[in-house]
Amino acid sequence: MNKTKQPMSYKSAGVDIDSGDDLVNAFKPMAKSTFRDGCLSDVGGFGALFEVPGHINNPVLVSSTDGVGTKVKLAFDFDQHDTIGIDLVAMCVNDVLVQGAEPLFFLDYFATGELNPTQTIDVVRGIAEGCRQAGTALIGGETAEMPGMYSRGEYDLAGFCVGIVERANILDGRDIKTGDMVLGVASSGLHANGYSLIRHVIDTCDVDLSIDLEGIPLTSVLLEPTRIYVKPVLSLLKEVPVHGMAHITGGGLPGNLKRVLSETYQAHIRADAWTWPRIFSWLQETGGIETPEMYRTFNCGIGLAIVLAETHVDRAIECLKLAGEETFVIGKILPRDGDTQVQIT
C-alpha cells in the first residue's frame, strides 16, 4: 500500500526521463562532430547503422570493449571529468589498432545514480574528443540513471569499438621471427592502468596532492589521458611492413608483448633503452614498489610495442616522428630460452 498517499512516478523513484532526454539532445552535436564516411543513422535510434567500407576486398571486423578501471575514482576525487572519456576511447581503439585494423565506430555506456548534466556532458565531451583523435565515429551509446547503485556524484563507464582490416593484413604475430626488433612508442603517462595501486600509494603514504612533478600539478599528471595511437600507426602501416603490435595496458610490457609471441620466441627488452617519465619513478620511490612489480603493473613510459624487421626500423622511427610520436628501439626477438617470454634486463 502507498503509505505516502502521493501519486508515484518514475521521477519520484529517482529517474528523471525528461532530464535524460535533454542530455541526449545535448550529446547529439558532439557525436555528429565525429561522424565519418559509413555513418547511416543519427544518434537516438534503437540501433546505430554503419556501412562496411567498399574499398576492402576481404573485410574482417575487429571488436573491443573496455573501461577505465579505478581511474574514475580520481576523477571523482578531483572533480575533473573532461578527460576520462578520452581514456575510454583509447583503451578500445588502441586494442583494435594493434591487430592492424582501422577503428570505425564507437559506442559508450554511462551509468550513474543520479544524472548530473554538467558532469555527464563533460564525460561525453571527452569521449567525442577521443573519437575525433582516432578518426572514429561516436554513433551511439546508453546513459543509465540507476538510483541506489552508485554513490552520489559517481558513475561508471564502458566502451565498445568495431574496426575493420583486410584479412591478409591482420596482425596476430604469426610473422614475427628471430632477429626482429621491438620498438617502444612513448606513453603519455600512466594511461588507465594500475590505478588501484596508485590510489593505495596515495592513501597509505599520505601523499600531498598539491605537489608538482617537474612543474606539473600531480593531479594533472594522474589524470593525463591515454595516448591514442590510431592515426600515426595507420600511416605507418602504409609505409612499413609490421609483424606484430602490443598495446601496453594492465600487465605492462611482460604481460602484453607476450600475447603476440608464439611459444618459440622470446623478447629481450633493454631497460636502459628509454627513461621512465617522472611519475613512474615517483610512484616507485613513494610506494617502495619493486622494479618487477612496476613493469608488470604500469606501462613505465611505453604505451605501444611494435615488432618489425631490423631493416625497417629507421623508416618506422622516421614515420612515427613525423606523426609526433617519440619512439625507442627497446629490444629484439630471439629463440625462446626458459620460461619467461619477455625479459627486461
Buried (B, 14 or more C-beta within 10 A) or exposed (E): EEEEEEEEEEEEEEBBEEBBEEBBEBBEEBBBEBBBEBBEEBBEEEEBEBEEEEEBEEBBEBEBBBBBBBBBBBBBBBEBBBBBBBBBBBBBBBBBBBBBBBBBBBBBBBBBBBBBEEBBBBBBBBBBBBBBBBBBBBBBBEBBBBEEEBEEEBBBBBBBBBBBBBEEBEBBBEBBBEEBBBBBBBBBBBBBBBBEBBBEBBEEEEBEEEEEBEEEBBBBBBBBBBBBBBBBBBBBBEEBEBBBBBBBBBBBBBBBBBBBBBEEBBBBBBBEBBEBBBBBBBBBEBBEBEEEBBBBBBBBBBBBBBBBBEEBBEEBBBBBEEBEBEBBBBBBBBEBEEEEBBBBE
